[in-house]
Amino acid sequence: MPRTYKRLLAGLLLLLWGAAMLAAYQWYEARFIRSFSDQTALFYGERLRLPAELAGPGPIRLVHFWDPACPCNVGNQQHLAELLEHYGPLGVSFYAVQKPGSKGQLPATLSALQALPDLEGSAQIPASPAVAIWDRDGQLAYFGPYSEGATCTSSNSFIEPILEALAANRPVSASNTLAVGCFCQWSAADD
């Protein structure tokens, strides 16, 4: 009888362990693994306005929109650090807007980003991570994601070609974009 009892207890423990692992995996999958085909966002930049002290002619200005709770940030933070390293010395100014009401801090590699707490229209953006770029005349040249797809690198990024065009004084007008990728909702659906 004791031998049967031990086997039964071991089988029950193994079954409980398997159920716990399955529950943990389902929680992780629901929280962090997303179906990218369902993550479509329309980025409409017409409402975005730089604060008065940054508006008008000046350097090219890049604004990074981020939500500390969004797991999609991990994919673009290394890329953003590379952009800072390459384009900062060329005179591009970098700013960050954090999702209203969220708490968190950018990694040390992005410490050069200047916080921009008040950007008109930023409460209504659809998703993050996102980026807005203003040209030297103070006109919004681009608003949208860093790239399309699950990850962001310099090889699939929209940002480098836009910054290169603006640096060469070529006009860019892409303030409304539709993209599929890793995004987290920023504003309420009815905003």
Helices and strands as residue ranges (DSSP letters): H 2-32, G 36-38, E 40-44, E 61-66, H 73-87, E 93-98, G 108-110, E 114-115, G 122-124, E 127-128, E 130-134, E 140-144, H 159-167, E 176-180, E 184-185
